[in-house]
Amino acid sequence: MTQQLERLRRITWWMDEGIRIPGIGIRIGLDPIIGLIPGFGDAAGAILAGSIVVEAARTGISRFTLMRMAGNIALDAAIGAVPVIGDLFDAGWKANTKNLALLERHLESPPAARQADKRFVAVVGVAVVALSVAVAAGAAFLVFWMLKQLFGR
């Protein structure tokens, strides 16, 4: 696993931090740069980021950790697809670095990592359900209000 981990560290470094912007000291990687290519860049970045998830799956990492990793990539690709704002987001989000840290944490202490990731996925799940209920309630309120305005009842 040591060779694979070193390879993943190199990929992560190049994708998230490989280029230092002179004068301001901020480091970006190739991810926000290739993301500038419409229709291709964010997909290519997601595919490269997927190599970390594939290697993590081969180690027997928990499904909850894999879900977190996939979520990091999905968020990066989804927001990264928005012109300009997405590229700025890509420069700061660094999904590959987050996923490598999740993998390394799992390799150091699998039970602790699994428990922490279960809690994280549960919290995200509750938040998604709560947001869905709020959106549905807001939509229902809007429909009833519009009907009242149209029909005066």
C-alpha angles and dihedrals in degrees: 000000000000094000092047091048091051090049090050090049090054092048090048093049093050094044097045112019112009098113125060115207106225118238098016101052095225117142122215131172137219092274097082091039096053087041087070089072104092116236094359111049101066092043091051091048091051091050092051090046088051090066089072091051092048092052090046091053089052090057091058094250114175122271089240091059090046088052090053091049092048089048091054090052094044092051091047092050096042097049091034089061090066107095116252096344090059092052091051089049090050090055092055106031098061098189092180092057090048092049094047089052090051090051093047091048090052092050091051097047116002098181094049092045092049092051093047091049092049089055092047093050090047092052092047090048092052090047092051092049092047091049091048091051091048092050092047091048091048091049091049091049091050092050092049091047092050092049090050090051092048099044101025096230 
